[in-house]
Amino acid sequence: MATETEPHDDRCSVCGRKGRTTLSSLLPGSVIATIKRKHPEWFGDGTVCGDCADDAKAAEMEALLGETDPEMRELDAQVIDSIRSNTLLSTMNEDLVTDINAGEGTLATHVTAAIASWWFPAGIVASIAAWAIYNVAARPYEPFPLVSLAVVGSFLATLAALEVPFIIRAQRWQRQQAKIAAENDYRLNLKAELEIRYLDEKLDVVIETQARMLEAIERLEQTGE
């Protein structure tokens, strides 16, 4: 007695490969139309493998997005490639990972945070106050106070000059971080919107197919009576 063929053993009616397949009747009409445009010899029936369905879905969504500016076009292409290959989107950029591993951005951020804290100016004020108290309490007094003040002023000026590169580098790193996060959010939101749109179309097909099946069952029951 012949055994029923398992779904994963079915052969795709489009490319002829075996694997995960779906009945073409359960695919949205837009996906079927896209497959027919790419494969005019296909009759639109039988089963369709996941690769062919994903490729057609990606082509449909690519046409839906249309032309955008170059920067958005690159992000859109990444989303389309993710849909076509049925893979997850990357959440971090390789440049950011390299920067973090190098420690440059982290060091600049920590130094900037230390400079921006209240402890940094408080430490400077406390050091100057301790120096002034020592000179007042000591006997004899500082013989050259102006020279000492000039040295302290030069030290503070040098310290302020050294702070600038750390602050600029930290701001640059934070802007890069924010840009990568915004691009990642755009990719994820765009993919979610496109996938929801596709699932909505597919759900309509499933509901319509189920309604036809229920009508057929009712007719059979009435005929049996």
NORURWO-V766375 format. One record per backbone hydrogen bond with DSSP energy under -0.5 kcal/mol. CO is the residue of the C=O (numbers start at 1). NH is the residue of the N-H. Records with the same first field share a line. If there is no record, write none. Layout:
CO=NH ; NH
This chain:
6=9 ; 10
7=10
10=19
12=16
17=12
20=50
22=48
23=26
24=27
28=32
29=33
30=34
31=35
32=36
33=37
34=38
35=39
39=42
46=24
47=13
48=22
49=53
50=54
51=55
52=56
53=57
54=58
55=59
56=60
57=61
58=62
59=63
60=64
61=65
62=66
69=73
70=74
71=75
72=76
73=77
74=78
75=79
76=80
77=81
78=82
79=83
80=84
81=85
82=86 ; 87
93=97
94=98
95=99
96=100
97=101
98=102
99=103 ; 104 ; 105
100=103
103=107
104=108
105=109
106=110
107=111
108=112
109=113
110=114
111=115
112=116
113=117
114=117 ; 120
117=120 ; 121
118=122
119=123
120=124
121=125
122=126
123=127
124=128
125=129
126=130
127=131
128=132
129=133
130=134
131=135
132=136
133=137
134=138
142=145
144=148
145=149
146=150
147=151
148=152
149=153
150=154
151=155
152=156
153=157
154=158
155=159
156=160
157=161
158=162
159=163
160=164
161=165
162=166
163=167
164=168
165=169
166=170
167=171
168=172
169=173
170=174
171=175
172=176
173=177
174=178
175=179
176=180
177=181
178=182
179=183
180=184
181=185
182=186
183=187
184=188
185=189
186=190
187=191
188=192
189=193
190=194
191=195
192=196
193=197
194=198
195=199
196=200
197=201
198=202
199=203
200=204
201=205
202=206
203=207
204=208
205=209
206=210
207=211
208=212
209=213
210=214
211=215
212=216
213=217
214=218
215=219
216=220
217=221
218=222
219=223
220=224
221=225
